[in-house]
Amino acid sequence: MKQSPRFIDSPQFKAVACLLALTIAAALHPLPAAVAGLLFLYFIPGYLLIRFLRIQLDLLPLLAVSAVASIPLSTQLAYFLSLAFGYSRYTILASFALWVLLTPFTEFKQTPRKRTSEQLKQNLLPLAGAAIAFFAVFIVLNQTLWVPSPEGITVGGYNWADYFVHLSITESTNAGNFPPTTPYSAGTQLSYHWFVDFHTALFSKTAGLFSAPVVRLENAWFAFLLFIASYCLALSLCNNSKHSKTIAFFAALLIVFGGSLAWTQFFSDWNGGANAMQLLAATNYDGNSHSTQFPVMSTMTYLVVQRPQAVALPIFVAALFLAFEGLRREDNKKLLLAGILCALLAPFQYAAFVSLATAFLIMVAAKALEERRLRLNPSALLLLPVLAGAALVSQQAAAVGLSIKFELGWMAPKEPLAALLFYCLNFGAPVLLALLAIFSVSKTELRDKKTLFALAAAFIIVPNIVTATAFQWDMSKFFSYAWIPLCVLAAAALARIHKLLWPLLIAVSIASSLFFLAWSMQSTWTALTPAEYGAMQWMSANLPQKAVVANYWEQNSPIEAAGRLRIAPPDWIGFSHLLPYSERQADVRIIYCGTPDESILALDKHASRFVFLGPEERNNLNCNFPIESDSRFTTVYDDQGIKILELKK
């Protein structure tokens, strides 16, 4: 009689032993802590869930889905553990231990398909493309995001003023602001989709690192995963074509690097006599919120500067891949995992959640029409987890008083032909290639072609009907999700065109992103002066962890970087995040310019006893600052023209 193998001899036991040893070592030394953080926050949870569900995946989709799923899974577990036991480094390590406990219940074996080495050789091209995407983002951020210089701290590039929102969430969370209130409007509910910054905080806390270097690597990792997930999605949809790998690579390239025709503005400026290098350094030739002609940003811009969108895009694509695979192969496990990924998107990026939930409904409807029947069990497995995410989104929308307005036409011209031209320019060559796919690509070359068109149309229509954001421009995030099916269609059409035209069409498609990267590399905008950086370091080391500090409502301040809380946000943050910014700015003015008694009352109102007094306050508030000479306020910091006052009671 054959004996069953002992658990102690199984790969599960060896995995448990190694991972538990690593987790224990992580509590004792920063190096194993960093290794454990990389494994448990970026790969292991998703891998274990895939193995637990017995989902069969080839090497490349296994890598992509494991890594993509690990980000929301690890964040959610650490969040709920922290709610129960308090947020600390040891709570994070406890979440790692819980993932280890799942290991004995997973099946490491799967039906053999091809050897790992063989699969690696066959996937060198998409891995190389993903590596290029990684380094494109990392090099730009490594040169421009939180870089010390003689002028201070450089935070360059388009929209990196927004970085201090993310920095304040990460650093204040690690300084005790958990569950976090809004760090730039102390005491108010945090309405921003902050979970990506919480994920950064988890690794920073585990490894004992400042969050800026972590952000550089994370955003680059998101770009890598988006490329791989996009390749897997397109390959799944066109694997019957003899050009399947070419189509899949083109799709990933267009999704990550493709963009509008905004780059054409460079040549008109250059023809005007301007110096080409000066133009590249001074002008962002990509879509951006300040442009009326090209307000639609490229995916690469989002990957570099907009963290919730950067993490949501690879999750969105991986979930689409699983849903398409599950519906076609009647694989309920893949459908369930797709639904789980959609539900987990809710706190990371609400527009992505709405888009993916809409995509699932369209896909289920398309499948029902094709088969002339609705398969209830697969549909339920796909859609039931989405309802949990929908409840979270609805609750959040109600809590912040989000209103939906019907506004036709988004920011496009109202005349039909002008609007058509507007979108052709903003989606560039890929949209024209996608339209060509209607006539040139057969169903055998690209399955679910009609569904892809329906998805793209839905995500383009939404911003043209409703606005659910304070800034109408913010609805352009939905175009990012339209971009994904459009680029798959465009890649299928491109593969049928003569090879001699490929370089030209690809160059036209990706030029805006390349111009954006070139401009970003040369951006040296100073976010903090040396004096402000010195004050930031002092506050980080000396102020109580959840200290509320009064300061002028400037765009960026040392308060955020020190991980402390401020009273009033800048106008644009307050408006877009639905915060009571004007009332709080009035309170700040009273603190600085009112009588000392009025100042004390205003500080008490916001549970604050610290006042930051530097050049921004002196130049913008234009008063005598009575508290500076009041005996109830003590100067606890005074260096390089910056004072920090403390109210003594």
C-alpha positions as CSV (number, residue, x, y, z in Angstrom):
1,M,0.0,0.0,0.0
2,K,1.4,3.4,-1.1
3,Q,1.9,5.8,1.8
4,S,0.8,9.4,1.3
5,P,3.7,11.9,1.5
6,R,4.3,13.6,4.8
7,F,3.6,17.3,5.1
8,I,7.1,17.9,6.3
9,D,8.4,16.6,3.0
10,S,6.0,18.8,0.9
11,P,6.9,22.0,-0.9
12,Q,4.2,23.7,1.2
13,F,6.2,22.9,4.4
14,K,9.4,24.2,2.9
15,A,7.7,27.4,1.8
16,V,6.1,27.9,5.2
17,A,9.5,27.4,7.0
18,C,11.4,29.7,4.8
19,L,8.7,32.5,4.8
20,L,8.2,32.3,8.5
21,A,12.0,32.5,9.1
22,L,12.1,35.5,6.8
23,T,9.2,37.2,8.7
24,I,10.9,36.7,12.0
25,A,14.2,38.0,10.7
26,A,12.3,41.0,9.3
27,A,11.4,42.0,12.9
28,L,15.1,42.1,13.8
29,H,16.9,43.7,10.9
30,P,16.1,46.2,8.0
31,L,17.6,44.1,5.2
32,P,15.3,41.0,5.7
33,A,12.5,43.4,6.4
34,A,13.0,45.0,2.9
35,V,13.1,41.5,1.3
36,A,10.0,40.4,3.2
37,G,8.2,43.6,2.2
38,L,9.0,43.1,-1.5
39,L,7.7,39.5,-1.4
40,F,4.6,39.9,0.8
41,L,3.5,43.3,-0.6
42,Y,4.3,42.8,-4.3
43,F,4.0,39.1,-5.2
44,I,3.1,36.4,-2.7
45,P,-0.5,37.2,-1.8
46,G,-1.7,37.1,-5.4
47,Y,0.4,34.0,-6.2
48,L,-1.1,32.2,-3.2
49,L,-4.6,33.1,-4.1
50,I,-4.1,31.9,-7.7
51,R,-2.7,28.6,-6.3
52,F,-5.5,28.4,-3.7
53,L,-8.1,28.7,-6.4
54,R,-6.2,26.2,-8.6
55,I,-6.2,28.6,-11.6
56,Q,-4.1,27.4,-14.5
57,L,-1.9,30.1,-16.0
58,D,1.2,30.2,-18.2
59,L,4.3,31.9,-16.8
60,L,3.8,35.4,-18.1
61,P,0.1,35.8,-17.0
62,L,1.0,34.1,-13.7
63,L,3.7,36.7,-13.1
64,A,1.4,39.6,-14.1
65,V,-1.7,38.5,-12.2
66,S,0.2,37.4,-9.1
67,A,2.0,40.8,-8.9
68,V,-1.1,42.8,-9.8
69,A,-3.4,41.1,-7.3
70,S,-0.8,41.2,-4.5
71,I,-1.0,45.0,-4.3
72,P,-4.7,45.3,-3.3
73,L,-4.7,42.0,-1.4
74,S,-1.8,42.9,0.8
75,T,-3.1,46.5,1.4
76,Q,-6.5,45.3,2.4
77,L,-5.3,42.7,4.9
78,A,-2.9,45.1,6.5
79,Y,-5.6,47.8,6.7
80,F,-8.2,45.6,8.5
81,L,-5.5,44.2,10.9
82,S,-4.5,47.7,11.7
83,L,-8.1,48.7,12.4
84,A,-8.3,45.8,14.8
85,F,-4.8,46.0,16.5
86,G,-3.4,49.4,15.6
87,Y,-1.1,50.4,12.8
88,S,2.5,49.5,13.4
89,R,5.4,47.7,11.9
90,Y,4.5,44.6,13.9
91,T,1.0,44.6,12.5
92,I,2.4,44.7,9.0
93,L,4.6,41.7,9.8
94,A,1.6,39.9,11.3
95,S,-0.1,40.3,8.0
96,F,2.9,38.7,6.4
97,A,2.6,35.8,8.8
98,L,-1.1,35.4,7.9
99,W,-0.2,35.0,4.2
100,V,2.2,32.3,5.3
101,L,-0.6,30.4,7.0
102,L,-2.5,30.2,3.7
103,T,0.5,28.4,2.2
104,P,-0.4,24.8,3.4
105,F,-3.8,25.1,1.8
106,T,-2.4,25.9,-1.7
107,E,-1.6,23.5,-4.5
108,F,1.8,24.4,-5.9
109,K,1.5,21.8,-8.7
110,Q,-0.4,22.6,-11.9
111,T,-0.9,20.8,-15.2
112,P,2.5,20.9,-16.9
113,R,2.5,22.9,-20.2
114,K,5.9,24.2,-21.1
115,R,9.1,24.4,-19.1
116,T,9.8,27.7,-17.3
117,S,13.0,28.2,-19.3
118,E,11.2,27.6,-22.6
119,Q,8.5,30.0,-21.6
120,L,11.1,32.7,-20.7
121,K,12.8,32.3,-24.1
122,Q,9.4,32.7,-25.9
123,N,8.6,35.8,-23.9
124,L,11.8,37.7,-24.1
125,L,10.3,40.4,-26.4
126,P,7.4,41.4,-24.0
127,L,9.7,41.2,-21.0
128,A,12.2,43.5,-22.8
129,G,9.3,45.9,-23.6
130,A,8.2,45.8,-20.0
131,A,11.7,46.5,-18.9
132,I,11.9,49.5,-21.2
133,A,8.7,50.8,-19.7
134,F,10.1,50.3,-16.2
135,F,13.2,52.2,-16.8
136,A,11.5,55.0,-18.7
137,V,9.4,55.8,-15.7
138,F,12.2,55.1,-13.1
139,I,14.8,57.2,-14.8
140,V,12.5,60.2,-15.0
141,L,11.4,59.9,-11.4
142,N,14.9,59.2,-10.1
143,Q,16.0,62.4,-11.7
144,T,13.1,64.6,-10.9
145,L,11.1,63.2,-7.8
146,W,12.4,64.4,-4.5
147,V,16.0,65.2,-5.6
148,P,18.2,67.3,-3.3
149,S,20.0,70.1,-5.0
150,P,21.6,73.4,-3.9
151,E,18.3,75.1,-4.6
152,G,16.4,72.7,-2.3
153,I,14.2,69.7,-3.2
154,T,13.3,69.2,-6.8
155,V,9.9,67.7,-7.6
156,G,9.7,68.2,-11.3
157,G,7.4,67.2,-14.1
158,Y,3.8,67.8,-15.0
159,N,1.4,67.8,-12.1
160,W,4.0,66.8,-9.5
161,A,2.5,69.5,-7.3
162,D,0.1,66.7,-6.7
163,Y,2.9,64.6,-5.2
164,F,2.6,66.4,-1.8
165,V,-0.9,65.0,-1.5
166,H,0.4,61.5,-1.8
167,L,3.5,62.3,0.3
168,S,1.3,63.7,3.1
169,I,-0.9,60.6,3.1
170,T,2.1,58.2,3.2
171,E,4.2,60.0,5.7
172,S,1.4,61.1,8.1
173,T,0.0,57.5,8.1
174,N,3.5,56.3,9.2
175,A,3.5,59.0,11.8
176,G,0.4,57.8,13.5
177,N,-2.4,59.3,11.4
178,F,-4.3,56.0,11.2
179,P,-7.0,55.5,10.1
180,P,-6.1,58.6,8.3
181,T,-8.0,61.8,8.4
182,T,-7.2,64.2,5.6
183,P,-3.6,65.3,6.3
184,Y,-4.0,68.6,4.4
185,S,-7.3,69.4,6.1
186,A,-6.9,68.0,9.6
187,G,-10.0,66.4,11.1
188,T,-12.0,65.9,7.9
189,Q,-12.7,62.5,6.4
190,L,-10.2,61.4,3.8
191,S,-12.2,61.2,0.5
192,Y,-9.2,60.6,-1.8
193,H,-8.5,57.1,-3.1
194,W,-5.6,56.7,-0.8
195,F,-4.9,53.0,-0.7
196,V,-2.1,53.1,-3.2
197,D,-0.3,55.6,-0.8
198,F,-1.1,53.2,2.1
199,H,0.6,50.4,0.1
200,T,3.7,52.7,-0.2
201,A,3.4,53.4,3.5
202,L,3.4,49.7,4.3
203,F,6.7,49.1,2.5
204,S,8.3,52.3,3.8
205,K,7.3,51.4,7.4
206,T,8.5,47.8,7.0
207,A,11.9,48.7,5.5
208,G,12.3,51.9,7.5
209,L,12.6,54.1,4.4
210,F,11.4,57.6,3.4
211,S,8.6,57.1,0.9
212,A,10.0,59.1,-2.1
213,P,12.5,56.4,-3.3
214,V,9.7,53.8,-2.9
215,V,7.4,55.8,-5.1
216,R,10.0,55.9,-7.9
217,L,10.2,52.1,-7.9
218,E,6.5,51.5,-7.4
219,N,5.4,53.7,-10.3
220,A,8.1,52.0,-12.5
221,W,6.8,48.6,-11.4
222,F,3.2,49.6,-12.3
223,A,4.5,50.5,-15.8
224,F,6.2,47.1,-16.1
225,L,3.0,45.2,-15.0
226,L,0.8,47.2,-17.3
227,F,3.0,46.2,-20.3
228,I,3.0,42.5,-19.4
229,A,-0.8,42.5,-18.5
230,S,-1.6,44.3,-21.8
231,Y,0.5,41.7,-23.8
232,C,-1.3,38.8,-22.1
233,L,-4.7,40.4,-22.7
234,A,-4.1,40.9,-26.4
235,L,-2.4,37.5,-26.9
236,S,-5.4,35.8,-25.3
237,L,-7.8,37.6,-27.7
238,C,-5.8,36.9,-30.9
239,N,-4.0,33.5,-30.2
240,N,-5.6,32.0,-33.3
241,S,-3.8,34.5,-35.5
242,K,-0.5,33.7,-37.1
243,H,0.5,37.2,-36.1
244,S,-0.6,36.7,-32.5
245,K,2.7,37.7,-30.8
246,T,3.2,40.7,-33.1
247,I,-0.3,41.9,-32.3
248,A,0.1,41.4,-28.6
249,F,3.4,43.3,-28.5
250,F,2.1,46.2,-30.6
251,A,-1.0,46.3,-28.2
252,A,1.2,46.5,-25.1
253,L,3.5,49.1,-26.8
254,L,0.5,51.3,-27.8
255,I,-1.2,51.0,-24.4
256,V,1.8,52.0,-22.4
257,F,3.6,54.4,-24.8
258,G,0.9,55.5,-27.2
259,G,-0.8,58.9,-27.1
260,S,-2.4,61.8,-29.0
261,L,-1.1,64.0,-31.8
262,A,-0.2,66.8,-29.3
263,W,3.5,66.3,-30.4
264,T,2.7,68.0,-33.7
265,Q,2.6,71.3,-31.9
266,F,6.4,71.0,-31.5
267,F,7.0,71.5,-35.2
268,S,4.7,74.5,-35.5
269,D,6.6,76.1,-32.6
270,W,10.0,75.1,-34.1
271,N,9.0,76.6,-37.4
272,G,8.4,79.8,-35.6
273,G,12.1,80.1,-35.0
274,A,12.4,78.8,-31.5
275,N,15.4,76.7,-30.4
276,A,14.5,72.9,-30.5
277,M,16.3,72.0,-27.2
278,Q,14.8,75.0,-25.4
279,L,11.3,73.9,-26.6
280,L,11.8,70.4,-25.3
281,A,12.9,71.7,-22.0
282,A,10.2,74.2,-21.6
283,T,7.1,72.6,-23.2
284,N,5.1,69.5,-22.4
285,Y,4.1,68.2,-25.8
286,D,1.5,65.8,-24.5
287,G,-2.1,66.1,-23.5
288,N,-2.6,67.9,-20.2
289,S,-5.3,69.6,-18.1
290,H,-4.1,73.1,-19.1
291,S,-4.6,72.5,-22.9
292,T,-7.9,73.2,-24.6
293,Q,-6.9,71.4,-27.8
294,F,-5.2,68.4,-26.2
295,P,-6.7,67.8,-22.7
296,V,-6.5,64.0,-22.9
297,M,-3.3,62.7,-21.3
298,S,-1.3,59.7,-22.5
299,T,-1.0,56.6,-20.4
300,M,2.7,57.4,-19.8
301,T,1.8,60.7,-18.2
302,Y,-0.5,58.9,-15.8
303,L,2.2,56.3,-15.0
304,V,4.7,59.0,-14.1
305,V,2.5,61.5,-12.2
306,Q,-0.9,60.1,-11.1
307,R,-0.5,57.3,-8.6
308,P,-4.1,56.0,-8.2
309,Q,-4.4,55.8,-12.0
310,A,-0.9,54.2,-12.4
311,V,-1.8,51.3,-10.1
312,A,-5.4,51.0,-11.3
313,L,-4.4,50.5,-15.0
314,P,-2.6,47.2,-14.6
315,I,-5.2,45.9,-12.2
316,F,-7.9,46.8,-14.7
317,V,-6.1,45.1,-17.6
318,A,-5.4,41.9,-15.6
319,A,-9.0,41.7,-14.6
320,L,-10.1,42.1,-18.2
321,F,-7.7,39.3,-19.2
322,L,-9.2,37.0,-16.6
323,A,-12.8,37.9,-17.5
324,F,-12.3,37.3,-21.2
325,E,-10.4,34.0,-20.5
326,G,-13.0,32.9,-18.0
327,L,-16.0,33.6,-20.3
328,R,-14.4,31.9,-23.3
329,R,-13.1,28.8,-21.5
330,E,-16.0,28.6,-19.1
331,D,-13.4,28.9,-16.3
332,N,-15.3,29.9,-13.2
333,K,-12.2,30.3,-11.1
334,K,-10.8,33.0,-13.4
335,L,-14.2,34.7,-13.4
336,L,-14.2,34.8,-9.6
337,L,-10.7,36.2,-9.4
338,A,-11.6,38.9,-12.0
339,G,-14.6,39.9,-9.9
340,I,-12.4,40.0,-6.8
341,L,-9.9,42.3,-8.5
342,C,-12.7,44.6,-9.6
343,A,-14.1,44.8,-6.0
344,L,-10.6,45.5,-4.6
345,L,-10.2,48.4,-7.1
346,A,-12.8,50.5,-5.3
347,P,-10.5,52.1,-2.7
348,F,-7.6,52.4,-5.1
349,Q,-9.3,54.1,-8.1
350,Y,-13.1,54.7,-8.3
351,A,-13.2,55.5,-12.0
352,A,-11.4,52.2,-12.7
353,F,-13.9,50.3,-10.6
354,V,-16.8,51.8,-12.4
355,S,-15.2,51.2,-15.8
356,L,-14.4,47.6,-15.0
357,A,-17.8,46.9,-13.5
358,T,-19.3,48.3,-16.7
359,A,-16.9,46.2,-18.8
360,F,-18.1,43.0,-17.0
361,L,-21.7,43.9,-17.7
362,I,-21.0,44.5,-21.4
363,M,-19.0,41.3,-21.7
364,V,-21.7,39.2,-20.0
365,A,-24.4,40.8,-22.2
366,A,-22.3,40.1,-25.3
367,K,-21.8,36.5,-24.3
368,A,-25.5,36.1,-23.7
369,L,-26.3,37.5,-27.1
370,E,-23.8,35.3,-28.8
371,E,-25.1,32.1,-27.1
372,R,-28.7,33.3,-27.0
373,R,-28.8,32.5,-23.3
374,L,-27.5,33.9,-20.0
375,R,-25.3,31.6,-18.1
376,L,-26.2,32.4,-14.5
377,N,-23.4,30.7,-12.5
378,P,-20.4,32.2,-14.4
379,S,-22.2,35.6,-14.5
380,A,-22.8,35.5,-10.7
381,L,-19.2,34.6,-9.9
382,L,-18.0,37.5,-12.0
383,L,-20.5,40.1,-10.8
384,L,-21.2,39.3,-7.2
385,P,-17.8,40.5,-5.8
386,V,-18.4,43.7,-7.8
387,L,-21.5,44.4,-5.6
388,A,-19.3,44.6,-2.5
389,G,-17.1,47.2,-4.2
390,A,-20.2,49.1,-5.4
391,A,-21.4,49.3,-1.8
392,L,-18.1,50.8,-0.8
393,V,-18.1,53.3,-3.7
394,S,-21.7,54.4,-2.9
395,Q,-20.9,54.8,0.8
396,Q,-17.9,57.0,0.0
397,A,-19.8,59.1,-2.5
398,A,-22.6,59.7,0.0
399,A,-20.1,60.6,2.8
400,V,-18.4,63.3,0.7
401,G,-21.5,64.6,-0.9
402,L,-20.5,63.7,-4.4
403,S,-23.0,64.8,-7.0
404,I,-23.5,63.6,-10.6
405,K,-24.2,66.3,-13.2
406,F,-25.3,65.7,-16.7
407,E,-23.0,67.7,-19.0
408,L,-23.1,66.8,-22.7
409,G,-19.9,66.9,-24.8
410,W,-17.2,66.9,-22.0
411,M,-14.6,69.5,-23.0
412,A,-14.9,68.9,-26.8
413,P,-16.3,71.4,-29.3
414,K,-20.1,71.2,-29.5
415,E,-20.2,71.0,-33.4
416,P,-20.3,67.3,-34.5
417,L,-17.5,67.5,-37.0
418,A,-15.3,69.6,-34.7
419,A,-15.9,67.1,-31.9
420,L,-15.0,64.2,-34.2
421,L,-11.7,65.9,-35.2
422,F,-11.1,66.7,-31.5
423,Y,-11.2,63.1,-30.5
424,C,-9.2,61.9,-33.5
425,L,-6.4,64.3,-32.5
426,N,-6.6,63.4,-28.8
427,F,-6.6,59.6,-29.4
428,G,-4.1,59.9,-32.3
429,A,-3.2,57.2,-34.8
430,P,-4.4,54.3,-32.7
431,V,-8.0,55.4,-32.9
432,L,-7.8,55.5,-36.7
433,L,-6.1,52.1,-36.8
434,A,-8.9,50.8,-34.4
435,L,-11.5,52.0,-36.9
436,L,-9.6,50.3,-39.7
437,A,-9.9,47.0,-37.7
438,I,-13.6,47.0,-38.3
439,F,-13.0,46.2,-42.0
440,S,-9.6,44.6,-42.0
441,V,-9.5,42.2,-39.0
442,S,-11.5,39.0,-39.0
443,K,-13.0,37.3,-36.0
444,T,-10.5,34.4,-36.2
445,E,-7.6,36.9,-36.0
446,L,-9.2,38.9,-33.1
447,R,-12.0,37.3,-31.1
448,D,-14.5,39.5,-29.2
449,K,-13.8,42.3,-31.7
450,K,-17.4,43.7,-31.2
451,T,-17.1,43.5,-27.5
452,L,-13.8,45.5,-27.6
453,F,-15.5,48.2,-29.7
454,A,-18.4,48.3,-27.2
455,L,-16.0,48.7,-24.3
456,A,-14.2,51.6,-26.0
457,A,-17.4,53.3,-26.9
458,A,-18.8,53.0,-23.4
459,F,-15.8,54.6,-21.7
460,I,-15.7,57.4,-24.3
461,I,-19.4,58.1,-23.9
462,V,-19.4,58.3,-20.1
463,P,-17.5,61.6,-19.8
464,N,-19.5,63.0,-22.6
465,I,-22.7,62.5,-20.7
466,V,-22.0,62.9,-17.0
467,T,-19.6,64.6,-14.7
468,A,-19.0,63.0,-11.3
469,T,-15.9,65.0,-10.3
470,A,-15.4,68.6,-9.1
471,F,-13.2,69.3,-12.2
472,Q,-14.8,68.2,-15.4
473,W,-11.3,67.4,-16.8
474,D,-10.9,64.7,-14.2
475,M,-13.5,62.6,-16.1
476,S,-10.7,62.1,-18.7
477,K,-9.6,59.1,-16.7
478,F,-12.3,57.1,-18.4
479,F,-10.6,57.7,-21.7
480,S,-7.6,55.7,-20.3
481,Y,-9.9,52.7,-20.0
482,A,-11.2,53.3,-23.5
483,W,-7.6,53.4,-24.7
484,I,-7.0,49.8,-23.7
485,P,-9.5,48.1,-26.1
486,L,-8.8,50.7,-28.7
487,C,-5.1,49.8,-28.7
488,V,-5.8,46.0,-28.9
489,L,-7.9,46.7,-32.0
490,A,-5.3,49.1,-33.4
491,A,-2.6,46.5,-32.9
492,A,-4.6,43.9,-34.9
493,A,-5.0,46.3,-37.8
494,L,-1.4,47.4,-37.6
495,A,-0.2,43.8,-37.9
496,R,-2.0,43.5,-41.3
497,I,-0.3,46.6,-42.7
498,H,2.9,46.3,-44.7
499,K,5.9,46.0,-42.4
500,L,7.6,49.0,-44.0
501,L,4.9,51.2,-42.5
502,W,5.2,49.9,-39.0
503,P,8.0,52.2,-37.9
504,L,6.2,55.3,-39.2
505,L,2.9,54.4,-37.6
506,I,4.4,53.4,-34.3
507,A,6.5,56.6,-34.2
508,V,3.4,58.7,-34.9
509,S,1.6,56.8,-32.1
510,I,4.2,57.1,-29.4
511,A,5.8,60.5,-30.1
512,S,3.7,62.4,-27.5
513,S,4.9,60.1,-24.7
514,L,8.5,60.4,-25.8
515,F,8.2,64.2,-25.9
516,F,6.7,64.1,-22.4
517,L,9.5,61.9,-21.1
518,A,12.1,64.2,-22.6
519,W,10.4,67.3,-21.1
520,S,10.0,65.6,-17.7
521,M,13.7,64.7,-17.5
522,Q,14.7,68.4,-17.7
523,S,12.1,69.7,-15.3
524,T,13.8,71.1,-12.2
525,W,10.9,72.7,-10.3
526,T,11.9,73.4,-6.7
527,A,9.2,72.3,-4.2
528,L,11.1,73.0,-1.0
529,T,13.9,75.5,-0.3
530,P,16.9,74.5,1.8
531,A,15.4,76.4,4.7
532,E,12.0,74.6,4.3
533,Y,13.8,71.2,4.1
534,G,15.7,71.9,7.3
535,A,12.4,72.8,9.0
536,M,10.8,69.6,7.6
537,Q,13.6,67.5,9.2
538,W,13.2,69.2,12.5
539,M,9.4,68.8,12.6
540,S,9.7,65.1,11.6
541,A,12.1,64.5,14.5
542,N,10.6,66.8,17.2
543,L,6.9,67.4,16.8
544,P,4.3,65.0,18.2
545,Q,3.3,62.4,15.6
546,K,-0.3,63.7,15.0
547,A,0.6,67.3,15.5
548,V,-1.6,69.8,13.6
549,V,0.5,72.7,12.3
550,A,-0.9,76.0,11.0
551,N,0.7,77.4,7.9
552,Y,-0.2,79.3,4.8
553,W,-2.3,77.3,2.3
554,E,0.5,77.0,-0.2
555,Q,0.6,74.3,-2.8
556,N,3.4,72.4,-1.1
557,S,4.8,72.8,2.3
558,P,7.3,71.1,4.7
559,I,4.3,70.0,6.8
560,E,3.3,67.3,4.4
561,A,6.9,66.0,4.0
562,A,7.3,65.9,7.8
563,G,4.2,63.7,8.1
564,R,2.3,66.2,10.2
565,L,-1.2,67.6,9.6
566,R,-2.1,71.1,8.3
567,I,-5.3,73.1,8.7
568,A,-6.1,74.5,5.3
569,P,-5.5,72.9,1.8
570,P,-4.7,74.9,-1.3
571,D,-7.7,76.1,-3.3
572,W,-7.4,73.5,-6.1
573,I,-7.0,70.6,-3.7
574,G,-9.9,71.8,-1.5
575,F,-12.2,72.3,-4.5
576,S,-11.4,69.0,-6.2
577,H,-11.5,67.0,-3.0
578,L,-14.8,68.6,-1.8
579,L,-13.2,70.1,1.3
580,P,-14.3,73.2,3.3
581,Y,-11.2,75.1,2.1
582,S,-12.4,78.7,2.2
583,E,-13.6,78.4,5.8
584,R,-10.3,76.9,6.9
585,Q,-8.3,79.5,5.0
586,A,-10.2,82.1,6.9
587,D,-9.3,80.4,10.2
588,V,-5.6,80.4,9.2
589,R,-5.8,84.1,8.5
590,I,-7.2,84.7,11.9
591,I,-4.4,82.6,13.5
592,Y,-1.8,84.8,11.9
593,C,-3.4,88.2,11.7
594,G,-6.1,88.2,14.5
595,T,-5.5,89.2,18.1
596,P,-3.7,86.6,20.2
597,D,-6.9,85.6,21.9
598,E,-8.6,85.1,18.4
599,S,-5.6,83.1,17.3
600,I,-5.8,80.8,20.2
601,L,-9.5,80.2,19.7
602,A,-8.9,79.4,16.0
603,L,-6.0,77.0,16.9
604,D,-8.2,75.3,19.5
605,K,-10.9,74.8,16.9
606,H,-8.5,72.6,14.9
607,A,-6.8,71.0,17.9
608,S,-3.5,72.7,16.9
609,R,-0.8,74.4,19.0
610,F,1.9,74.8,16.4
611,V,2.3,77.7,14.0
612,F,4.7,77.7,11.0
613,L,6.0,81.2,10.2
614,G,8.2,81.5,7.1
615,P,8.5,83.4,3.8
616,E,5.2,82.1,2.4
617,E,3.3,83.3,5.4
618,R,5.1,86.7,5.6
619,N,4.7,87.3,1.8
620,N,1.1,86.3,1.4
621,L,-0.7,87.2,4.6
622,N,0.7,90.8,4.9
623,C,0.0,91.5,8.6
624,N,2.0,92.1,11.8
625,F,1.6,88.6,13.2
626,P,0.7,89.5,16.8
627,I,1.2,86.0,18.1
628,E,5.0,86.4,17.4
629,S,5.3,88.7,20.3
630,D,2.7,87.2,22.6
631,S,4.1,85.5,25.7
632,R,1.8,82.5,25.4
633,F,3.6,81.5,22.2
634,T,7.2,80.1,22.5
635,T,9.6,79.9,19.6
636,V,10.7,76.3,19.4
637,Y,12.5,76.5,16.0
638,D,14.2,79.5,14.4
639,D,16.6,79.0,11.5
640,Q,17.1,80.5,8.0
641,G,14.1,82.8,8.2
642,I,11.7,80.2,9.4
643,K,10.1,80.1,12.9
644,I,7.9,77.5,14.5
645,L,5.8,78.8,17.4
646,E,4.2,76.6,20.1
647,L,1.2,77.6,22.1
648,K,1.9,76.9,25.8
649,K,-1.1,76.2,27.9
